[in-house]
C-alpha cells in the first residue's frame, strides 16, 4: 500500500470515515481555492497589462483622426515592400485603410 493510501486507511480507521472525508474535502477545497486565486490574479494581470499597454500606445500615436491614420498607413504602405512582407502589406491594405 502506498504511503498516501496507508494514511487514508489509518485516518478512516482511527478518526472515522466522516471526519476523514471532511478533512479531505477541506484540503481539496483549499487547493482549489488557492489555484483559482492564482488563476484570477494571472488573468487580472494579463488584462491590466494589455489595457495599460494599449492605452499607452494609443496616447503615443502621431495622429488623432481616422484620416490622419489612413494617411500614415498610406505612407507606410508606400515604403513597404510587399514581396518581403506580404502579410503585413495585406493587413495594412485590407484592415487599416478600410473606413470604420
C-alpha positions as CSV (number, residue, x, y, z in Angstrom):
1,X,0.0,0.0,0.0
2,X,1.4,3.4,-0.9
3,X,2.0,6.0,1.8
4,X,-1.0,8.1,0.8
5,X,-3.3,5.1,0.8
6,X,-2.0,4.0,4.2
7,X,-2.5,7.4,5.7
8,X,-6.1,7.4,4.3
9,X,-6.8,4.0,5.7
10,X,-5.4,5.0,9.1
11,X,-7.4,8.1,9.2
12,X,-10.5,6.2,8.2
13,X,-9.8,3.6,10.9
14,X,-8.9,5.9,13.8
15,X,-10.9,9.1,13.1
16,X,-13.9,7.7,11.4
17,X,-14.9,8.0,7.8
18,X,-17.0,11.2,8.1
19,X,-14.1,13.1,9.7
20,X,-11.7,11.8,7.2
21,X,-14.0,12.8,4.3
22,X,-14.5,16.2,5.8
23,X,-10.7,16.7,6.2
24,X,-10.1,15.5,2.6
25,X,-12.8,17.8,1.3
26,X,-11.4,20.8,3.2
27,X,-7.9,20.1,1.9
28,X,-9.2,19.8,-1.7
29,X,-11.3,22.9,-1.3
30,X,-8.3,24.8,0.0
31,X,-6.2,23.6,-3.0
32,X,-8.9,24.5,-5.5
33,X,-9.4,27.9,-3.9
34,X,-5.7,28.6,-4.0
35,X,-5.5,27.6,-7.6
36,X,-8.5,29.7,-8.5
37,X,-7.0,32.7,-6.7
38,X,-3.7,32.2,-8.6
39,X,-5.6,31.9,-12.0
40,X,-7.7,35.0,-11.2
41,X,-4.6,37.0,-10.3
42,X,-2.9,35.9,-13.5
43,X,-6.0,36.8,-15.6
44,X,-6.3,40.2,-13.9
45,X,-2.6,40.9,-14.5
46,X,-2.8,39.9,-18.2
47,X,-5.9,42.2,-18.8
48,X,-4.3,45.0,-16.8
49,X,-1.1,44.8,-18.9
50,X,-3.0,44.6,-22.1
51,X,-5.3,47.5,-21.4
52,X,-2.5,49.7,-20.0
53,X,-0.2,48.9,-23.0
54,X,-3.0,49.7,-25.4
55,X,-3.8,53.0,-23.7
56,X,-0.1,53.9,-23.6
57,X,0.3,53.0,-27.3
58,X,-2.7,55.0,-28.4
59,X,-1.6,58.0,-26.4
60,X,1.8,57.9,-28.3
61,X,0.4,57.6,-31.8
62,X,1.3,60.5,-34.1
63,X,-2.2,61.1,-35.3
64,X,-5.7,61.9,-33.8
65,X,-8.2,61.1,-36.5
66,X,-9.1,58.3,-38.9
67,X,-8.0,60.4,-41.9
68,X,-4.6,61.0,-40.3
69,X,-4.3,57.3,-39.6
70,X,-5.1,56.4,-43.2
71,X,-2.5,59.0,-44.4
72,X,0.1,57.4,-42.1
73,X,-0.9,53.9,-43.3
74,X,-0.6,55.0,-47.0
75,X,2.9,56.4,-46.3
76,X,3.9,53.2,-44.5
77,X,2.5,51.1,-47.3
78,X,4.3,53.1,-49.9
79,X,7.6,52.3,-48.2
80,X,6.8,48.7,-47.5
81,X,8.0,46.1,-49.9
82,X,5.0,43.7,-50.3
83,X,7.2,40.9,-51.6
84,X,9.3,41.0,-48.4
85,X,6.3,41.4,-46.0
86,X,3.2,40.1,-47.8
87,X,1.1,39.5,-44.7
88,X,1.9,43.0,-43.3
89,X,1.0,44.6,-46.6
90,X,-2.3,42.6,-46.7
91,X,-3.1,43.6,-43.2
92,X,-2.5,47.2,-43.9
93,X,-4.4,47.4,-47.1
94,X,-7.4,45.2,-46.0
95,X,-7.9,46.4,-42.4
96,X,-6.0,49.6,-41.6
97,X,-7.1,51.5,-44.7
98,X,-10.7,50.5,-44.5
99,X,-13.2,53.1,-43.1
100,X,-14.6,52.5,-39.7
